Amino acid sequence: MSVGRIIEEMTPKLRGWIAYFKLAKVKGIFEELDGWIRRKLRCVIWRQWKRTYTRAKNLMKRGLAEERAWRSATNGRGPWWNAGAPHMHDAFRAGYVARLGLVSLQHELRRLQSLT
């Protein structure tokens, strides 16, 4: 399934979840959840790029230098580790998933709390 499709399916659930917990006064938990969701999406992307060549080529397309892209693609680590690694952070900033339509729990919480 494409990342766009995953985000499309997650958005109503995230909006409903944050609307339910809008009275919560803890901001740290929502920061952690936002980060975890972005990392999980980067993990999905890494798994979709099954071959080393594909990973290196796509990392280069996302702006990484050729040497760094090849080192990252051939590091032998798992998808979860790579999703949290600096090369994936540099390739997929938080703004990338926001442009795809991912709802930020923090921003949504602030918006809902300002309405009440």
VOGU-3710 file (C-alpha; in Angstrom, 3 decimals, decimal comma):
1> msvgriieem> 0,000/0,000/0,000  1,339/3,446/-0,812  2,227/5,907/1,927  -0,369/8,344/0,595  -3,056/5,698/0,916  -1,936/4,816/4,457  -2,106/8,485/5,457  -5,513/8,822/3,799  -6,844/5,923/5,900  -5,161/7,111/9,115
11> tpklrgwiay> -6,308/10,742/8,992  -9,950/10,248/10,102  -8,827/7,925/12,901  -6,212/10,389/14,110  -8,670/13,297/13,988  -11,235/11,293/15,966  -8,628/10,155/18,467  -7,340/13,662/19,113  -10,912/15,032/19,356  -11,580/12,448/22,071
21> fklakvkgif> -8,437/13,405/24,015  -8,607/17,163/23,375  -8,991/17,954/27,081  -5,635/16,377/27,866  -3,063/18,853/29,110  0,014/16,763/28,313  1,919/17,922/25,271  4,868/15,509/25,489  2,794/12,444/24,696  1,450/13,993/21,504
31> eeldgwirrk> 4,976/14,992/20,443  6,144/11,404/20,933  3,170/9,994/19,035  3,737/12,391/16,127  7,373/11,299/15,964  6,476/7,612/16,218  3,931/7,881/13,379  6,456/9,639/11,115  9,076/6,983/11,924  6,598/4,192/11,169
41> lrcviwrqwk> 5,857/5,779/7,786  9,594/5,993/7,038  9,810/2,302/8,013  7,062/1,481/5,519  8,930/3,408/2,814  12,176/1,543/3,601  10,366/-1,800/3,333  8,799/-0,823/0,033  12,266/-0,165/-1,373  13,156/-3,859/-1,197
51> rtytraknlm> 16,443/-3,901/-3,067  19,686/-2,175/-2,117  19,909/-0,530/-5,529  16,381/0,869/-5,192  17,124/2,214/-1,723  20,324/3,949/-2,842  18,712/5,351/-5,992  15,702/6,726/-4,106  17,842/8,208/-1,336  19,866/10,014/-3,995
61> krglaeeraw> 16,621/11,295/-5,546  15,666/12,650/-2,114  18,881/14,680/-1,960  21,497/12,487/-0,276  25,019/12,346/-1,670  25,843/9,217/-3,660  28,373/7,861/-1,165  26,085/8,422/1,807  23,131/6,890/-0,035  25,088/3,736/-0,852
71> rsatngrgpw> 26,451/3,455/2,703  22,920/3,800/4,058  21,407/1,340/1,598  24,008/-1,335/2,346  24,232/-0,941/6,137  22,514/-4,287/6,813  20,305/-2,856/9,548  16,582/-3,451/9,782  13,765/-1,203/8,627  12,958/0,197/12,083
81> wnagaphmhd> 16,580/1,152/12,744  16,882/2,770/9,315  13,599/4,651/9,821  15,147/6,391/12,816  18,571/6,911/11,238  19,815/10,347/10,139  19,804/9,440/6,447  16,047/8,841/6,494  15,467/11,984/8,569  17,385/13,982/5,979
91> afragyvarl> 15,541/12,350/3,082  12,068/12,594/4,633  11,590/15,645/6,820  8,413/16,139/8,854  7,126/18,459/6,127  7,097/15,604/3,613  4,374/13,653/5,409  2,522/16,891/6,174  2,394/17,625/2,425  0,975/14,137/1,907
101> glvslqhelr> -1,827/15,067/4,303  -0,737/13,567/7,630  -2,438/15,290/10,536  -0,106/16,479/13,287  -1,592/15,521/16,632  0,030/18,541/18,282  -1,326/21,048/15,774  -4,766/19,456/15,817  -4,798/19,502/19,646  -3,849/23,192/19,724
111> rlqslt> -6,548/23,971/17,165  -9,248/22,097/19,103  -8,222/23,588/22,456  -8,339/27,110/21,041  -11,930/26,543/19,911  -13,141/25,700/23,413
//
